[in-house]
Amino acid sequence: MSSLLPVGTKYHYYSFFLLFFGSIVLGCHYPKPTNTSHHAKRQDNPKNYEAIDSSIKLLHNGDIALRTGADVISVMLRGMNQEDKTYSHCGIVMIENGYPFVYHSIGGEDNPDARLQRDSAKQFFSPVSNERLGIARLPLSPLQIEQLHQIVRRYYAAKTLFDMDFDLKTNDKLYCAEFVYKSVEEAVRDTNYFSTSEVLSRRYVAVDNITDRKHAKMICEVQYKL
């Protein structure tokens, strides 16, 4: 999740992470700012775009698209994962008009109105502000995938906002992993399909709850080159 902070919400957002992130990643190194030279190298390296194009060809309806942002907030979000700290952001893939799009919940400068996004897979996986991509596949039936498509389209039509409070109890706003979590569980009709994480008596869903090997199979992972 890159450029996550909308104007005027920085204090609110960091106060959340003082509570959450400080407890989750105690003992880890303090995250460093994005290296702008690395940013440019990733953006200019044609091998990264070749890898993205190859990965896009593997996408199926209902796949989970994953990426690792290159900024400080992404490092913090990865810290919310309790088992696998690889990915900071996720979305749901749906192939429409012959091309895969990714539905995902994000705020910040890239999405100032904070509404649920529908981006092309190429845009979602862009190496400009990301270090890595991944594709995970859930064992969903054709009927469940069809229902999932209807659910994500419903959230998209409702212009569902990004949840800055990271509150799993509310449904009118959703953060990225929460959007995937609630959409899939509704599609499979199983409210215990995914596990959840807990810190300081607060329950939440992290990206690694979505990619837990109990359900998800990793189809592709790419570390972008400099």
C-alpha positions in Angstrom: 0.0 0.0 0.0 1.9 3.1 -1.1 1.1 6.7 -0.3 -1.5 5.6 2.2 -2.0 8.8 4.2 -4.8 11.2 3.1 -4.2 14.9 4.0 -5.2 15.7 7.5 -5.2 12.2 8.9 -1.5 11.6 9.6 -1.8 12.0 13.4 -4.8 9.7 13.5 -3.1 7.1 11.4 0.2 7.1 13.3 -1.6 7.0 16.6 -3.1 3.7 15.5 0.3 2.3 14.6 1.9 3.5 17.8 -0.5 1.1 19.5 -0.5 -1.7 16.8 2.8 -1.6 15.0 4.9 -1.0 18.2 3.6 -4.1 19.7 3.7 -6.3 16.6 7.2 -5.6 15.4 9.0 -5.0 18.7 12.7 -5.7 18.2 12.7 -5.0 14.4 14.7 -2.2 12.9 13.0 1.1 12.4 11.9 1.3 8.7 14.0 3.5 6.4 12.5 5.9 3.9 12.1 4.9 0.4 15.3 4.9 -1.6 14.6 7.1 -4.5 17.5 5.7 -6.6 16.1 2.2 -6.2 12.7 3.6 -7.1 14.0 4.9 -10.4 15.9 1.7 -11.1 12.9 -0.5 -10.6 10.8 1.9 -12.8 13.3 1.9 -15.6 14.2 -1.8 -15.7 12.4 -3.5 -18.6 12.8 -6.9 -17.0 10.3 -5.8 -14.3 7.7 -5.1 -16.9 8.4 -8.4 -18.7 7.9 -10.2 -15.4 4.6 -8.3 -14.8 3.3 -9.2 -18.2 4.2 -12.9 -17.7 2.5 -12.9 -14.3 -0.7 -11.3 -15.6 -1.1 -14.2 -18.0 -1.4 -16.5 -15.0 -4.3 -14.6 -13.4 -7.7 -16.3 -12.9 -11.0 -15.0 -11.7 -11.0 -14.8 -7.9 -7.2 -14.8 -7.5 -5.7 -12.7 -4.8 -3.3 -10.1 -6.1 -0.5 -9.1 -3.7 2.2 -6.5 -3.7 4.9 -5.1 -1.4 5.0 -1.4 -1.3 8.3 0.5 -1.1 7.4 3.1 1.5 7.5 3.4 5.3 3.8 2.8 5.7 4.0 -0.4 3.7 6.8 -1.6 6.0 4.4 -0.9 9.0 1.6 -2.8 7.3 3.8 -5.8 6.7 4.5 -5.7 10.4 0.9 -6.3 11.0 1.4 -9.8 9.5 2.2 -12.2 12.3 3.5 -15.1 10.3 4.6 -14.0 6.7 5.7 -10.4 6.5 6.2 -10.4 2.7 3.2 -8.5 1.4 1.6 -5.2 2.5 -1.4 -5.0 0.2 -4.0 -7.3 -1.5 -6.9 -7.2 -3.8 -9.3 -9.5 -5.7 -8.8 -10.3 -9.4 -11.7 -10.4 -11.8 -11.4 -10.8 -15.6 -13.7 -8.3 -17.3 -13.9 -7.8 -21.1 -11.0 -10.3 -21.5 -8.6 -8.4 -19.1 -7.8 -8.9 -15.4 -8.7 -6.1 -13.1 -7.9 -5.8 -9.4 -10.5 -4.6 -6.9 -8.8 -3.2 -3.8 -9.3 -0.8 -1.0 -6.7 1.9 -0.5 -6.5 5.6 0.5 -3.8 8.3 0.1 -2.5 10.4 -2.7 -3.0 7.7 -5.3 -6.7 7.6 -4.4 -7.7 10.8 -2.6 -11.4 10.1 -2.4 -10.5 6.8 -0.6 -13.1 4.8 -2.6 -12.7 1.2 -3.5 -10.5 1.0 -6.6 -10.7 -1.1 -9.8 -7.3 -1.0 -11.4 -5.8 -2.9 -14.3 -3.5 -5.7 -13.2 -0.6 -3.9 -14.9 -1.3 -0.7 -12.9 -1.8 -2.6 -9.6 1.6 -4.5 -10.0 3.5 -1.4 -11.2 7.2 -1.4 -10.1 7.1 2.4 -9.7 6.3 2.2 -6.0 6.4 -1.5 -5.3 9.2 -4.0 -4.6 7.4 -7.2 -5.2 4.3 -8.9 -6.6 2.5 -12.1 -5.8 -0.5 -14.1 -6.9 -2.4 -16.4 -4.6 -5.2 -18.8 -5.5 -8.1 -20.0 -3.3 -9.9 -23.3 -3.9 -13.1 -21.7 -5.0 -15.8 -23.3 -7.1 -17.1 -21.6 -10.3 -20.3 -20.7 -8.5 -18.4 -19.2 -5.5 -16.3 -17.2 -8.0 -19.4 -15.9 -9.7 -20.8 -14.9 -6.4 -17.5 -13.3 -5.4 -17.7 -11.2 -8.6 -21.1 -10.0 -7.7 -20.0 -9.1 -4.2 -17.0 -7.1 -5.3 -19.0 -5.3 -7.9 -21.6 -4.4 -5.2 -18.9 -2.9 -3.0 -17.5 -1.1 -6.0 -20.9 0.3 -7.0 -21.4 1.5 -3.4 -18.1 3.4 -3.6 -17.1 1.8 -0.3 -14.5 3.9 1.5 -11.2 2.9 3.0 -11.3 2.2 6.7 -8.7 4.4 8.4 -9.8 3.0 11.8 -9.0 -0.6 10.8 -12.2 -1.6 12.5 -13.2 -5.2 11.6 -16.6 -4.8 13.2 -17.9 -2.2 10.7 -18.9 -2.9 7.1 -19.5 0.6 5.7 -15.7 1.1 5.4 -13.1 -1.6 4.6 -9.3 -1.7 4.6 -7.5 -3.8 2.1 -7.3 -7.2 3.8 -10.8 -6.7 5.4 -12.3 -6.2 1.9 -10.9 -9.5 0.7 -11.7 -11.3 3.9 -15.4 -10.2 4.0 -15.9 -10.6 0.3 -14.6 -14.2 0.1 -16.3 -15.3 3.3 -19.6 -14.0 2.0 -19.1 -15.8 -1.3 -18.2 -19.1 0.4 -20.8 -18.6 3.1 -18.4 -19.4 5.8 -17.6 -16.8 8.5 -14.7 -18.8 9.7 -13.0 -19.4 6.3 -10.0 -17.2 7.2 -8.2 -17.0 10.5 -7.7 -13.6 12.1 -4.9 -12.0 14.1 -5.1 -10.3 17.5 -2.9 -7.7 19.3 -3.7 -6.0 22.6 -7.1 -7.7 22.6 -7.9 -6.1 19.2 -8.9 -8.5 16.4 -8.0 -7.7 12.8 -7.2 -9.3 9.5 -3.7 -9.0 8.0 -2.6 -9.9 4.5 -1.0 -13.1 5.7 -4.3 -14.2 7.1 -5.5 -14.1 3.5 -2.5 -16.0 2.1 -2.4 -18.6 4.8 -1.4 -21.9 3.3 -4.5 -23.5 4.8 -6.4 -22.1 1.9 -4.2 -20.1 -0.5 -1.8 -21.5 -3.0 1.0 -19.2 -4.2 0.9 -19.2 -8.0 3.6 -16.6 -8.7 6.0 -14.4 -6.8 8.3 -11.8 -8.3 11.0 -9.6 -6.7 11.5 -6.6 -8.9 15.0 -6.0 -10.1 17.0 -2.8 -9.6 
